[in-house]
């Protein structure tokens, strides 16, 4: 019996297990491009924080 990967509710409809999407953004792209504060803002709001928003949250 062959198992076919169907994705999960966490990573959406992608068939590539190397990709994980968070709020419609590839997690690999987010790592290294966002600060910790920026990542938390992205998780909560679904968009990237402006520099002034990040400074306010710091």
PyMOL CGO cylinders between C-alpha atoms (Angstrom):
from pymol import cmd
from pymol.cgo import CYLINDER

trace = [
    CYLINDER, 0.00, 0.00, 0.00, 1.46, 3.34, -1.06, 0.3, 1, 1, 1, 1, 1, 1,
    CYLINDER, 1.46, 3.34, -1.06, 0.95, 6.41, 1.13, 0.3, 1, 1, 1, 1, 1, 1,
    CYLINDER, 0.95, 6.41, 1.13, 0.22, 9.64, -0.71, 0.3, 1, 1, 1, 1, 1, 1,
    CYLINDER, 0.22, 9.64, -0.71, 0.92, 12.90, 1.14, 0.3, 1, 1, 1, 1, 1, 1,
    CYLINDER, 0.92, 12.90, 1.14, -2.22, 15.05, 1.21, 0.3, 1, 1, 1, 1, 1, 1,
    CYLINDER, -2.22, 15.05, 1.21, -0.99, 17.95, 3.35, 0.3, 1, 1, 1, 1, 1, 1,
    CYLINDER, -0.99, 17.95, 3.35, -2.42, 19.03, 6.68, 0.3, 1, 1, 1, 1, 1, 1,
    CYLINDER, -2.42, 19.03, 6.68, -4.41, 21.89, 8.13, 0.3, 1, 1, 1, 1, 1, 1,
    CYLINDER, -4.41, 21.89, 8.13, -1.12, 23.40, 9.32, 0.3, 1, 1, 1, 1, 1, 1,
    CYLINDER, -1.12, 23.40, 9.32, 0.72, 23.65, 6.02, 0.3, 1, 1, 1, 1, 1, 1,
    CYLINDER, 0.72, 23.65, 6.02, -2.22, 24.04, 3.66, 0.3, 1, 1, 1, 1, 1, 1,
    CYLINDER, -2.22, 24.04, 3.66, -2.64, 22.44, 0.26, 0.3, 1, 1, 1, 1, 1, 1,
    CYLINDER, -2.64, 22.44, 0.26, 1.02, 22.08, -0.69, 0.3, 1, 1, 1, 1, 1, 1,
    CYLINDER, 1.02, 22.08, -0.69, 2.23, 18.61, -1.58, 0.3, 1, 1, 1, 1, 1, 1,
    CYLINDER, 2.23, 18.61, -1.58, 5.84, 19.44, -0.76, 0.3, 1, 1, 1, 1, 1, 1,
    CYLINDER, 5.84, 19.44, -0.76, 6.63, 18.46, 2.86, 0.3, 1, 1, 1, 1, 1, 1,
    CYLINDER, 6.63, 18.46, 2.86, 9.65, 20.80, 2.78, 0.3, 1, 1, 1, 1, 1, 1,
    CYLINDER, 9.65, 20.80, 2.78, 7.36, 23.85, 2.72, 0.3, 1, 1, 1, 1, 1, 1,
    CYLINDER, 7.36, 23.85, 2.72, 5.40, 25.20, 5.66, 0.3, 1, 1, 1, 1, 1, 1,
    CYLINDER, 5.40, 25.20, 5.66, 3.20, 28.23, 5.25, 0.3, 1, 1, 1, 1, 1, 1,
    CYLINDER, 3.20, 28.23, 5.25, 2.30, 30.64, 8.05, 0.3, 1, 1, 1, 1, 1, 1,
    CYLINDER, 2.30, 30.64, 8.05, -0.42, 33.13, 7.16, 0.3, 1, 1, 1, 1, 1, 1,
    CYLINDER, -0.42, 33.13, 7.16, 0.18, 32.46, 3.44, 0.3, 1, 1, 1, 1, 1, 1,
    CYLINDER, 0.18, 32.46, 3.44, 3.93, 33.11, 3.68, 0.3, 1, 1, 1, 1, 1, 1,
    CYLINDER, 3.93, 33.11, 3.68, 6.58, 30.42, 3.33, 0.3, 1, 1, 1, 1, 1, 1,
    CYLINDER, 6.58, 30.42, 3.33, 8.21, 29.93, 6.72, 0.3, 1, 1, 1, 1, 1, 1,
    CYLINDER, 8.21, 29.93, 6.72, 11.63, 29.49, 5.09, 0.3, 1, 1, 1, 1, 1, 1,
    CYLINDER, 11.63, 29.49, 5.09, 11.28, 32.99, 3.61, 0.3, 1, 1, 1, 1, 1, 1,
    CYLINDER, 11.28, 32.99, 3.61, 10.26, 34.46, 6.96, 0.3, 1, 1, 1, 1, 1, 1,
    CYLINDER, 10.26, 34.46, 6.96, 13.18, 32.99, 8.91, 0.3, 1, 1, 1, 1, 1, 1,
    CYLINDER, 13.18, 32.99, 8.91, 16.08, 35.38, 8.63, 0.3, 1, 1, 1, 1, 1, 1,
    CYLINDER, 16.08, 35.38, 8.63, 13.99, 38.16, 7.12, 0.3, 1, 1, 1, 1, 1, 1,
    CYLINDER, 13.99, 38.16, 7.12, 11.95, 39.09, 10.19, 0.3, 1, 1, 1, 1, 1, 1,
    CYLINDER, 11.95, 39.09, 10.19, 12.94, 39.96, 13.72, 0.3, 1, 1, 1, 1, 1, 1,
    CYLINDER, 12.94, 39.96, 13.72, 11.33, 38.07, 16.59, 0.3, 1, 1, 1, 1, 1, 1,
    CYLINDER, 11.33, 38.07, 16.59, 8.99, 40.99, 17.16, 0.3, 1, 1, 1, 1, 1, 1,
    CYLINDER, 8.99, 40.99, 17.16, 8.20, 41.16, 13.46, 0.3, 1, 1, 1, 1, 1, 1,
    CYLINDER, 8.20, 41.16, 13.46, 7.43, 37.44, 13.38, 0.3, 1, 1, 1, 1, 1, 1,
    CYLINDER, 7.43, 37.44, 13.38, 5.05, 37.71, 16.34, 0.3, 1, 1, 1, 1, 1, 1,
    CYLINDER, 5.05, 37.71, 16.34, 3.32, 40.67, 14.68, 0.3, 1, 1, 1, 1, 1, 1,
    CYLINDER, 3.32, 40.67, 14.68, 3.00, 38.65, 11.47, 0.3, 1, 1, 1, 1, 1, 1,
    CYLINDER, 3.00, 38.65, 11.47, 1.44, 35.73, 13.34, 0.3, 1, 1, 1, 1, 1, 1,
    CYLINDER, 1.44, 35.73, 13.34, -1.07, 37.97, 15.08, 0.3, 1, 1, 1, 1, 1, 1,
    CYLINDER, -1.07, 37.97, 15.08, -1.93, 40.41, 12.31, 0.3, 1, 1, 1, 1, 1, 1,
    CYLINDER, -1.93, 40.41, 12.31, -1.24, 38.46, 9.11, 0.3, 1, 1, 1, 1, 1, 1,
    CYLINDER, -1.24, 38.46, 9.11, 1.04, 41.13, 7.64, 0.3, 1, 1, 1, 1, 1, 1,
    CYLINDER, 1.04, 41.13, 7.64, 4.53, 42.48, 8.18, 0.3, 1, 1, 1, 1, 1, 1,
    CYLINDER, 4.53, 42.48, 8.18, 5.04, 45.23, 10.73, 0.3, 1, 1, 1, 1, 1, 1,
    CYLINDER, 5.04, 45.23, 10.73, 6.35, 48.61, 9.75, 0.3, 1, 1, 1, 1, 1, 1,
    CYLINDER, 6.35, 48.61, 9.75, 9.55, 49.73, 11.49, 0.3, 1, 1, 1, 1, 1, 1,
    CYLINDER, 9.55, 49.73, 11.49, 7.55, 52.06, 13.75, 0.3, 1, 1, 1, 1, 1, 1,
    CYLINDER, 7.55, 52.06, 13.75, 5.16, 49.24, 14.72, 0.3, 1, 1, 1, 1, 1, 1,
    CYLINDER, 5.16, 49.24, 14.72, 8.10, 46.98, 15.56, 0.3, 1, 1, 1, 1, 1, 1,
    CYLINDER, 8.10, 46.98, 15.56, 9.70, 49.73, 17.65, 0.3, 1, 1, 1, 1, 1, 1,
    CYLINDER, 9.70, 49.73, 17.65, 6.44, 50.24, 19.54, 0.3, 1, 1, 1, 1, 1, 1,
    CYLINDER, 6.44, 50.24, 19.54, 6.22, 46.52, 20.36, 0.3, 1, 1, 1, 1, 1, 1,
    CYLINDER, 6.22, 46.52, 20.36, 9.86, 46.32, 21.46, 0.3, 1, 1, 1, 1, 1, 1,
]
cmd.load_cgo(trace, "trace")
